Amino acid sequence: MEYLHTMVRVADLDASLDFYVEKLGLVEVNRIENEGGRFTLVFLAAPGDEARAKEAKAPIVELTYNWDPEDYSGGRNFGHLAYRVDDIYDLCNRLNEAGVTINRPPRDGHMAFVRSPDGISIELLQKGDAKEPQEPWASMENTGSW
């Protein structure tokens, strides 16, 4: 058995790509437009996994955009996506500056949670040992649910 990908249905493909690619930093590795089925699939990989993902040897996120409007609710019931990051404080700062709410700040220098435009929880985990706690994160409260 081999883990291939996680599929997430999205209501607004442009908003989702802005979040996952422009803000979170994932890389688009493939796109399928299906005229007959009226949907678009966009496959995203972590930057360090780009080459391996194109060979189907690294896990990816599949954004599924159905062209006909549908109501997607309860993104939290999906669970969450998790990414190991080089510098959790740097990424959370960039996300915060880009207008992304940090639902669970990295108070411990190890873990944070944010949400996509469709309400999918994204867990960010510091690579290696936790960083020393630092402000403004150390005293920041949780916002919303994560």
C-alpha positions in Angstrom: 0.0 0.0 0.0 1.2 3.5 -0.8 -0.2 6.8 0.3 -0.9 8.9 -2.8 -2.9 12.1 -2.1 -5.5 13.8 0.0 -8.5 15.3 -1.9 -10.1 18.5 -0.7 -13.2 19.9 -2.4 -13.0 23.7 -2.9 -15.7 26.2 -3.6 -13.5 28.9 -5.1 -10.5 27.6 -7.0 -8.8 31.0 -7.3 -9.1 31.7 -3.6 -7.9 28.2 -2.8 -4.8 28.5 -5.1 -4.1 31.9 -3.6 -4.0 30.3 -0.1 -2.2 27.0 -0.9 0.2 28.3 -3.5 0.8 32.0 -2.9 0.5 32.1 0.9 1.3 28.5 2.1 3.9 28.0 -0.6 2.8 24.7 -2.2 3.7 24.1 -5.9 1.2 23.1 -8.6 2.5 19.9 -10.3 -0.5 18.9 -12.4 -3.9 20.1 -13.5 -6.8 18.3 -15.2 -9.7 20.1 -16.7 -12.6 17.7 -17.4 -15.2 19.4 -19.6 -17.6 16.4 -19.6 -17.5 15.9 -15.9 -17.5 19.7 -15.3 -14.6 19.7 -12.8 -11.0 20.8 -12.4 -8.4 18.9 -10.4 -5.2 20.7 -9.3 -2.4 18.7 -7.7 -0.1 20.4 -5.3 3.1 19.3 -3.6 5.4 20.8 -1.0 8.3 22.7 -2.7 10.9 20.0 -1.7 8.7 17.2 -3.1 8.0 18.7 -6.5 10.1 16.4 -8.6 9.1 13.3 -6.6 5.4 14.3 -6.8 5.6 14.5 -10.6 6.7 10.8 -10.6 3.9 9.9 -8.1 6.5 9.2 -5.4 5.5 11.9 -2.9 2.2 12.7 -1.2 0.2 15.6 -2.8 -3.0 17.5 -2.2 -5.7 17.3 -4.8 -7.9 20.3 -5.0 -11.2 19.3 -6.6 -13.3 22.2 -8.0 -16.7 21.3 -9.3 -17.9 23.9 -11.9 -21.5 23.7 -10.8 -22.0 25.4 -7.3 -22.2 23.0 -4.4 -22.4 23.7 -0.6 -19.4 22.4 1.2 -19.6 22.8 5.0 -17.8 21.4 8.0 -14.2 21.4 6.7 -13.1 20.4 10.2 -14.9 17.0 9.9 -12.3 16.2 7.2 -9.5 16.4 9.9 -6.4 18.3 8.7 -3.5 18.4 6.4 0.0 18.6 8.1 3.2 20.0 6.8 6.7 20.1 8.3 8.2 23.5 7.9 11.7 24.9 8.1 10.8 28.0 10.2 7.4 28.0 11.8 7.7 31.6 13.0 8.7 32.9 9.6 5.9 31.0 7.8 3.3 32.1 10.4 4.5 35.7 10.1 4.2 35.6 6.3 0.7 34.0 6.5 -0.4 36.6 9.1 0.9 39.5 6.9 -1.0 38.0 4.0 -4.3 38.1 6.0 -4.5 34.5 7.1 -5.7 34.0 10.6 -3.4 31.9 12.8 -6.0 29.9 14.6 -3.6 28.1 16.9 -0.4 30.2 17.1 3.0 28.5 17.5 3.3 29.4 21.2 5.5 26.4 21.8 7.7 27.0 18.7 6.6 23.6 17.4 3.0 23.6 16.2 0.5 26.0 14.6 -2.9 25.7 12.8 -4.4 27.8 10.1 -7.5 27.3 7.8 -7.9 27.3 4.1 -10.7 29.4 2.5 -12.9 26.3 2.6 -12.3 25.7 6.3 -9.8 22.9 6.0 -7.4 22.9 9.0 -3.7 23.0 8.1 -1.2 21.9 10.8 2.3 23.4 10.6 5.0 21.5 12.5 8.5 22.9 13.0 11.2 20.7 11.4 13.6 19.3 14.1 13.5 20.6 17.6 11.0 23.2 18.7 12.1 26.8 18.4 12.4 28.8 21.6 9.1 30.5 22.4 9.0 34.1 21.2 6.6 37.0 20.9 4.1 37.8 19.6 3.4 34.1 19.3 4.1 33.0 22.9 1.3 35.1 24.4 -1.2 35.0 21.4 -4.5 33.3 22.1 -6.3 30.8 19.9 -8.7 32.3 17.4 -11.7 30.3 16.2 -11.5 26.5 15.9 -8.6 24.5 14.5 
